């Protein structure tokens, strides 16, 4: 590994020399000069980084070989040395490394946006996990080109989430965090509504789902009132796509007085304030629906 | 029952394969229990047709019922003929709140204004897809039920899938769709295939996409059976990388079944050993077509086995990335096709 780094460093040094020598010669065009200067700067930073990496590797290698040597000497029965500062230095570094890895993994598990560098730093891949009611649901991903400007290259976000307008509204270029937070809000709300619909279908077989859509922003349910067996059509409008609760609840029934009765007013506020599958449970318990 | 209806029913029953007939009739749900019992599905088709025609008279059905039955059959068995994808562009502010009744009313009224007479049937399928059947007529003839157009649209998405549409009918359908979905334009999505589900899944990204991640991916755990341990040890990193890149380009698991990908080249001929061709002024026109029973799986396998070099060339990875399988490549690079494809006549 050291040999490879030396080769790359050697190349970089040669390029640096080239740039320096070109500096002493008359400059052809201003913009070309600026471009070359910028390139040289970038290469210099890269060379610094590589030198630092190489130093760290060298040190680690030194520490490791001395630790191994000590261990073999101990095994051969020779007198073990006292606690060496180098050993504990290495072990401390290794412990810190493991700790950082665990921290990153913990961040990943609790649903953070994991950023992964791709294509040698030219791209960045972010993951947006969604959850509802303590359960992890779908994870969505964005692959972003970093140069020349931030641009979404690839993603698996469903087409009914208005990704391009969110990019514009949150000015992704300057404030990617806000953009991610807003997108995450939309995605989490969508996952939440989708999950509620799934639970309604599973847990409330007596309630018929008359209409739903891909974005889960409209839900039309058919209730049956016990005893009289009247049918009540309930329309839930989720016009705020960043929320899991409806903005409007409407009842339609043959019995015109029903919608304004105190029982059903209570049902209306229940459906506006609690997730639909839980609201239905409460309504069934109260005997308002079958 | 008039002759044209008789013929329509006959043709429909002939079209439905014997083994699907019972399930289709059951799903349609218009036969009484007694009538269902009277149908013996082991009889030959012509006998069943006669029986159904008798039931038709008995129940007083009309042409509407026959088209309903046809729609039930097609919804369950859509993979007949080619489906073409279209994309709605520039939504108005209220496009995302268009709901079913609004769409149905507006589509019917807009299309009837443009074409008269026309027979339109709209049905919402359980998976949120809206199915539309259109039988086109004109000032000289009644709607032609023998050559209907089928349209599938998922509300709040920009995609529309169409089969059996002629180039004359295309602008009329486009206009009606644009107005009823509150968009400003519609364009050809350059994606076609025999399987409706496949092109829909590709555009709506309903397959397992793979993204680079720092955390162990399930791909790494899926090892192929080791035949020779010596070879495996040397090749394993390369093979893993290829598999990862192949899956990042095309996806993991079961992929949507596309049958072909067409590249129309309009580039200058570049081969220095052939002076005559290279000296020509005009670009060299050539069409390259990849065909397979499952194109995306084949391409993924090419990449993961090393036949195609990785990272996968954008010419191939654009198929799932851009959701299209028709490309026009000019010397300025692959770009949006300036020409629309010919729809069938």
Interface residues (C-beta under 8 A of the other chain):
Chain A: X104 X105 X108 X114 X116 X118 X125 X127 X141 X143 X154 X156 X157 X158 X159 X160 X162 X211 X212 X213 X214 X215 X217 X218 X239
Chain B: X96 X97 X99 X100 X124 X128 X154 X155 X156 X157 X158 X159 X203 X204 X205 X209 X211 X212 X213 X214 X215 X321
